[in-house]
Amino acid sequence: MQIIDATPDHLEAITAIHNHAVEHSTAIWDEDPVDVADRARWMSDRQAAGFPVLVAVDGSGVVLGFGSYGTWRTRSGYRRTVEHSVYVREDQRGKGLGRALLTALIEHARAAGIHVMVAGIEAGNVGSIRLHERLGFVLEGTMPQVGEKFGRWLDLSFLLLRLDDAAVPPARD
């Protein structure tokens, strides 16, 4: 397995993994699948803003999972905070791919001068919460019933990872 920057060649697989999560899980709170053009716009916007879109591929180049991070909030005061997402193909879960993708995103964010990485996780997704905690994320709060899917209310847990020990923000660029 190798983690590389995503290219347009990976979009069909990214779309399939995304749509599987839409249709079968509460990992994504959208209820409608998207097409490749939607994911192409998403990837282009992320990369144009300097954010990574990474894929985990096997030795033949088959996409096993993907991850990215981007703007958490649009106000300039949040510029050193990002929110990430990681998705692994259903038949590849439990093999360390999620951890590898998240670790690569953390390393990228540190190198980019990001101060805090946020994870917004459906509170019932214990596996994802445990993975984040093992990588140093701290549960900072849960907002009850802020979403809905599959005919039920969803609670949103926020976990944070501070990526540096800066006592004050660096001077504004």
C-alpha positions in Angstrom: 0.0 0.0 0.0 1.2 3.5 -0.9 -0.3 6.9 -0.1 0.0 9.4 -3.0 -1.6 12.6 -4.2 -4.8 12.0 -6.0 -5.1 12.7 -9.7 -8.1 12.8 -12.0 -7.4 9.1 -12.7 -8.6 8.3 -9.2 -11.9 10.1 -9.4 -14.1 7.1 -10.3 -12.8 5.2 -7.3 -13.1 8.2 -4.9 -16.7 8.7 -6.1 -17.5 5.0 -5.5 -16.1 5.0 -2.0 -17.8 8.4 -1.2 -21.2 7.1 -2.5 -20.9 3.8 -0.6 -20.5 5.9 2.6 -23.5 8.1 1.6 -25.7 5.1 0.9 -24.7 2.8 3.7 -23.4 4.8 6.7 -23.6 7.9 8.8 -20.0 8.8 8.1 -21.3 11.3 5.5 -24.5 13.1 6.3 -25.6 13.7 2.7 -28.4 11.5 1.5 -27.9 11.6 -2.2 -25.0 10.0 -4.2 -22.8 12.3 -6.3 -21.3 11.9 -9.8 -17.7 12.0 -10.9 -18.1 15.6 -12.0 -19.0 16.6 -8.4 -15.9 14.9 -7.0 -13.8 16.4 -9.7 -15.0 19.9 -8.7 -14.4 19.0 -5.0 -10.8 17.8 -5.7 -10.0 20.7 -7.9 -11.2 23.2 -5.3 -9.3 21.5 -2.5 -6.0 21.3 -4.5 -6.4 24.9 -5.8 -6.6 26.1 -2.2 -3.4 24.2 -1.3 -5.1 21.4 0.5 -4.2 17.7 0.0 -6.3 15.0 -1.5 -4.6 11.7 -0.9 -5.3 8.2 -2.0 -4.2 4.9 -0.6 -3.4 2.5 -3.5 -2.3 -1.0 -3.8 0.6 -2.3 -5.8 -1.5 -2.2 -9.0 -2.7 1.4 -8.4 -6.2 0.4 -7.2 -7.6 3.0 -4.8 -8.3 1.5 -1.4 -9.2 4.7 0.4 -8.9 8.5 0.3 -8.5 11.4 2.7 -8.4 15.2 2.6 -8.6 18.3 4.7 -9.9 21.7 4.1 -11.2 24.9 5.5 -13.0 24.5 8.8 -14.7 27.9 8.7 -14.3 30.6 6.2 -13.4 33.6 8.4 -9.8 34.6 8.3 -9.3 34.0 12.0 -9.8 30.3 11.5 -7.0 30.0 8.8 -4.8 27.7 10.9 -7.6 25.2 11.7 -8.7 22.5 9.2 -11.3 19.8 9.2 -10.4 16.4 7.7 -12.1 13.4 6.3 -10.9 9.9 5.6 -12.8 7.1 3.9 -11.7 3.5 3.3 -13.3 1.1 0.8 -15.6 -1.2 2.7 -13.7 -4.4 1.9 -10.4 -2.8 3.1 -11.5 -1.6 6.6 -9.6 -2.8 9.6 -6.2 -3.1 7.8 -4.7 0.1 9.0 -5.5 2.2 5.9 -7.5 4.8 7.8 -4.7 5.2 10.3 -2.2 5.6 7.5 -4.2 8.1 5.6 -5.0 10.2 8.7 -1.3 10.1 9.8 -0.3 11.4 6.3 -2.9 14.2 6.6 -1.6 15.1 10.0 2.0 15.3 8.7 0.9 17.4 5.7 -1.0 19.8 8.0 2.0 20.2 10.4 4.3 21.0 7.4 1.7 23.5 6.2 1.7 25.4 9.5 -1.8 24.3 10.6 -2.3 24.6 14.3 -5.5 22.5 14.9 -7.1 19.7 13.0 -10.8 19.0 13.7 -12.7 15.8 13.3 -16.5 15.9 13.2 -17.6 12.3 13.7 -21.1 10.8 14.2 -21.1 10.0 17.9 -22.1 6.4 17.3 -19.0 5.7 15.1 -17.0 4.3 18.0 -14.3 2.8 15.7 -13.5 6.2 14.1 -13.5 8.0 17.5 -11.1 5.4 18.9 -8.8 5.7 15.9 -8.6 9.5 16.4 -8.0 9.2 20.1 -5.1 6.7 19.4 -3.6 9.4 17.2 -3.8 12.0 19.9 -7.2 13.7 19.1 -9.2 14.7 22.2 -13.0 14.6 22.4 -14.0 18.2 23.1 -17.8 17.9 22.9 -20.8 16.3 21.4 -23.8 18.2 19.9 -26.9 16.1 20.2 -29.4 15.7 17.4 -27.8 18.3 15.0 -28.3 16.0 12.0 -30.6 13.3 10.6 -30.2 10.3 8.3 -32.0 7.0 7.9 -35.0 8.3 9.8 -33.1 9.1 13.0 -31.4 12.0 14.7 -27.6 12.0 14.7 -25.2 13.4 17.3 -22.0 15.1 16.2 -18.8 14.6 18.3 -15.9 17.0 17.8 -12.4 15.8 18.3 -9.4 18.1 18.1 -5.7 17.6 17.6 -3.3 20.4 18.4 -0.5 20.1 15.8 2.1 22.4 17.5 2.9 24.0 20.8 2.8 27.6 19.7 1.8 29.9 22.6 0.8 32.6 20.1 -0.1 32.5 16.4 2.7 33.4 14.0 2.7 36.8 12.5 0.0 37.1 9.8 1.4 36.4 6.3 
